[in-house]
Amino acid sequence: MGMDRPSFDRMADAEVRAAVGIAPGADGPGFDAATQARVYADGLLRARGRFAHYRALYAAFVGAGAAYMVEILDDEGDGRAVPAKLLFADEPPGAAVEASPFAVVWTERTLLEALAEERAVQDFFAELLDELAPTRG
């Protein structure tokens, strides 16, 4: 998110339209069904990727039998972060770990919540694609 604008979640409808170039008063989404289907499919595939990542983390977490798992992220410089290593602990990590932008602290509950959220996102995009199916020829 840019520092010069608020999150889309906090924008009014008119601000969202203006930010993405939808003309005021325009009917419909402003693009064709094929483009819409590609956007929904991209959202679905990204959610599936995140779900697979969280599922792998959960399997490692359960296998370790610890109360906390710290995912250390390695920034590749291209805006993507990939897991570099996992550290397991029975005690909560210190404040320095919690404050680090390159570390994510997981508990079983937070991993299950992340999995549930990504499953819901997948369902959302799949339902949108199913609704759009009659218009996709």
C-alpha atoms as one frame of an Amber mdcrd trajectory, in Angstrom:
protein
   0.000   0.000   0.000   1.289   3.422  -0.891   1.867   5.887   1.895  -0.047
   8.605   0.047  -3.476   6.930   0.055  -5.613   5.042   2.558  -6.313   1.329
   2.293  -9.057   0.409  -0.158 -10.930  -1.032   2.804 -11.247   2.473   4.253
 -12.213   4.250   1.031 -15.753   5.256   0.167 -17.259   3.617  -2.933 -16.646
   6.704  -5.074 -13.007   6.792  -3.945 -12.513   3.126  -4.857 -14.011   3.720
  -8.307 -11.779   6.750  -8.874  -8.664   4.936  -7.642  -9.075   2.134 -10.184
 -10.408   4.230 -13.052 -14.112   3.319 -13.096 -16.023   6.298 -14.426 -18.648
   7.782 -12.078 -22.098   6.461 -12.895 -20.746   3.650 -15.095 -22.957   0.585
 -15.239 -21.321  -2.767 -14.616 -17.721  -3.452 -13.726 -16.212  -1.552 -16.654
 -14.572  -4.618 -18.233 -15.648  -7.728 -20.125 -16.567 -11.122 -18.668 -13.339
 -12.748 -19.886 -11.242 -10.200 -17.969 -13.442 -10.628 -14.927 -13.024 -14.423
 -15.079  -9.228 -14.071 -15.321  -9.180 -11.776 -12.270 -11.312 -14.212 -10.258
  -9.196 -17.175 -11.398  -6.031 -15.337 -10.366  -7.550 -14.704  -6.923  -8.506
 -18.376  -6.622  -5.046 -19.606  -7.628  -3.297 -17.198  -5.265  -5.544 -18.333
  -2.390  -4.764 -21.960  -3.208  -1.053 -21.181  -3.079  -1.371 -19.476   0.305
  -3.495 -22.372   1.568  -0.848 -24.911   0.486   1.838 -22.844   2.229  -0.143
 -22.661   5.480  -0.975 -26.362   5.270   2.737 -27.194   4.951   3.514 -24.918
   7.899   0.785 -26.592   9.936   2.154 -30.062   9.170   5.629 -28.948  10.289
   4.176 -27.324  13.397   2.161 -30.380  14.434   5.115 -32.650  13.728   7.374
 -30.586  15.967   4.966 -30.701  18.907   5.938 -27.216  20.126   3.672 -24.430
  21.328   5.196 -21.787  19.016   6.677 -21.793  15.553   8.626 -18.861  14.166
   8.713 -18.578  10.401  11.819 -16.651   9.414  11.271 -14.924   6.078  13.994
 -14.225   3.578  13.261 -11.177   1.451  14.365 -11.880  -2.130  14.285  -8.214
  -3.047  11.435  -8.593  -5.528   8.597  -8.054  -3.065   8.093 -11.751  -2.366
   8.979 -13.478   0.868   9.662 -17.181   1.149  10.197 -19.267   4.247  13.886
 -19.529   4.995  13.583 -21.628   8.124  11.262 -22.608  10.922  12.150 -22.411
  14.579  10.096 -24.216  17.205   9.769 -23.259  20.866   7.704 -24.123  23.908
   8.012 -20.578  25.280   6.806 -17.419  23.521   9.534 -15.743  21.479  10.989
 -12.485  22.724   9.904  -8.974  21.796  12.696  -8.636  19.218  11.325 -11.605
  17.280   7.746 -10.312  17.519   8.852  -6.898  16.218  10.901  -8.226  13.312
   9.358  -7.721   9.853  11.150 -10.916   8.780   9.568 -13.188  11.382   6.038
 -14.498  11.798   5.110 -16.168  15.066   2.576 -18.962  14.700   0.540 -20.923
  17.198  -1.795 -23.750  16.309  -4.744 -21.373  16.617  -3.278 -18.714  14.315
  -2.362 -21.328  11.708  -5.858 -22.816  11.817  -7.340 -19.320  11.464  -5.107
 -18.631   8.438  -6.146 -21.931   6.869  -9.834 -21.199   7.456  -9.485 -17.709
   5.984  -7.759 -18.959   2.846 -10.351 -21.712   2.452 -13.071 -19.027   2.622
 -11.235 -16.914   0.035 -11.005 -19.948  -2.266 -14.716 -20.614  -1.852 -15.479
 -16.954  -2.566 -13.559 -16.879  -5.840 -14.833 -20.310  -6.912 -18.421 -19.152
  -6.336 -17.788 -15.983  -8.346 -16.359 -18.056 -11.197 -19.341 -20.425 -11.019
 -21.715 -17.443 -11.233 -19.806 -16.078 -14.202 -19.699 -19.461 -15.986 -22.868
 -18.901 -18.054 -21.316 -15.745 -19.543 -17.989 -17.400 -20.434 -19.242 -19.188
 -23.527
